[in-house]
């Protein structure tokens, strides 16, 4: 479905505006540098030096596509969008297992088919050259493996595999790849790990598996940290852009949305400053400016944070040139999914459904970074597999109202009100 859509709708035909900036933006620029021999560098215009502005996993994948099918070619765009579509479709299988383990087969089938066929679930796969579909797929499978290790009883989860070394290894590997794709999700790792460990029946038997997962996670992230040390001569554990992003969301004139006009990708003066100072020094400087503004006017930061919280769950405003009915339909769809997901989560918590507490922590923690920094609709996408499952659970749990006896309504046999 996804590949058919991107092929017939020609979403792979990306305009070459601004030196192919629409082809993955920073991701595309870094991938071009990798494919043309400049290393992991140059996220903006020109040769600006080494970078850790974005996680390495997706740019490396895109660079491989560029090597095989050409840099910024329509064929490369088709291939990377087809790969995105594969990750998005693979997420449907993880959705099925999450729902089957925590609820029932009906919820599992409905959830998986909705993800497979609902257009809103496809949009980031068929239109966005970014890590969104990859990160969402990795996170959904992290939850699946966590459920497998937690080992619900056989009567609750028929046919579940035991917690083997292979399952633990997969847990560590998936978290390592998630860290390399979008490290913002690491905020959930401690809770996820503790939830798995505290629910095991035989902790001593599984300790070796937990150690194996930790070693594999470190093995995934370690080379990237070492590369950053060699490139910047200082400790950069995941990404080097936090200070810059913090300023763009909270600097002078911020109103809840990212001030893209002051971003090095658009502002020539900021690009020159970024090139002259280097990424880490530039980001540190912008971060200090952001903290100064936030300390001077904490009420403004609080208002912008509340706006971003609203945007995360209700949708980010689109440009004014969008037709009003299109904007209304987008907002309605976005809000409907949020409301159903949150109500389904509340119902699961009330009924003490398996893993409901873990899902609640995911809903609480994953948006926190974005509340404080930036708002964009795609930031919610890693939570949307859970939102689909919980939304279906909400509607599947609905029961038909029983007819109320006449004596309970206060209506007599003659039909007169008593």
Steps between C-alpha positions, in 0.01 A plus 500: 500500500771745596729430206205508263395840632846660486542367147164614363499831690859574390606601852852392401520794258653753734564855384865601479424832670789651702754235401266209579423624851157333483672162455540416867630841610782438753472123455540533124795739527689273740424198282638685197820580692535133595437380145746749347789436737469787750400281795224568749488876447341798325134500619430836338634685194861458402777321690453591864698222666415197715154477650290317755192711422297187419528138607718286274275207414272649235769713327717190468206310349427787261869529406494134399201571276684798349804281430288247311243719326650849481503808720163679513363304203130408463599132513679554833191679631278209391731245663531680835124558514445132421735414789303736723186320385650167600571626852150648525340175382718293735362709786159344434636162609630645826164669559326165461724336759471786752122488478484118508720478809332779694137478386351247256504375142221733386690807616814359338347446157313829490804696615733339249262552207433861595874568505540319169225688315437833675648783289615705802720207611669494157584868452848502654599188306396622156583872524767562766865422438584492868550247779134516612381162364822325599492636856132412541563144381795455736309634799196281433721193486673607822160479667434158347829359625446656844165319518663173397767526768252601769343155446130520561346169605404247237131545560533874439725472196470166322811374327736772620873423469713475813742775600812370325841654444394570143201703617719701737752556221223629276386734778847654530548519125166672441570758769845560354357557152231726646770709666678534166177592323336742744667528842208703637325166564774396743309686771276192510782243525547502883126450563475229235800315640377523860152388397643190335733416788247547780245277330718197443424185696862388521724805518824307560436282196447808280785715637741368238253592227465852636878536501513377141241760398702774672819393323330498159346842563844634591654333195248677275542844653871480586642547147287811449619651830860420407457658158362815661796513738739475207310761296428757773763414767234490768226271629190512278291193593229521236433830319658844504205724418305523826609853590419631154158334498429630851568855381285458188208397720552747786708793376378862473175511306418130544127425491481125550626399156857456378650828376620346172580842357793516746623149419836452321311319228318825413689791659830585319639685803443198724656269242812717491515502879449122514779445246743730678438371854444133428189306592564431868611854589215649297240277666643573845484874432140481381407288799644759738298770323187287533551444874555873548167580332319229697640623831413860416139415409395163646133582440564516124672163510206355695250636245700364208531163673122483543458591133736223395317254725177597324662475155641155579154354563274727293717569195744768390352790299573482129584786264220745424494401132346161589130474417289544818314173455831311460634656819176418682511137383863463607434647842190288553686181408795592723285586801277194454802267506637671812171490689436134414855401594491685832154371592605147405805537721282619789271200455796261485640648823161478672460136399865425584570365153845345446770764432255788545741662745786468250289662229409782739869572559555510123220755461643703787871494414535497121346847445695672782795613289267638234289688754808697595662545159291465184168387359441299183235246409756230418638510855187313613541220246697258723203501740240446228525117488401499869229756432351275232501198733350692791244674281379167361495358853282791608238436231524123526423530871177685437190307608144528381274680743254273671133600479388670820191347663193724500488496881852646513411790272203614707248437219171331588313242300283764349806687378447793738797631691482410868 
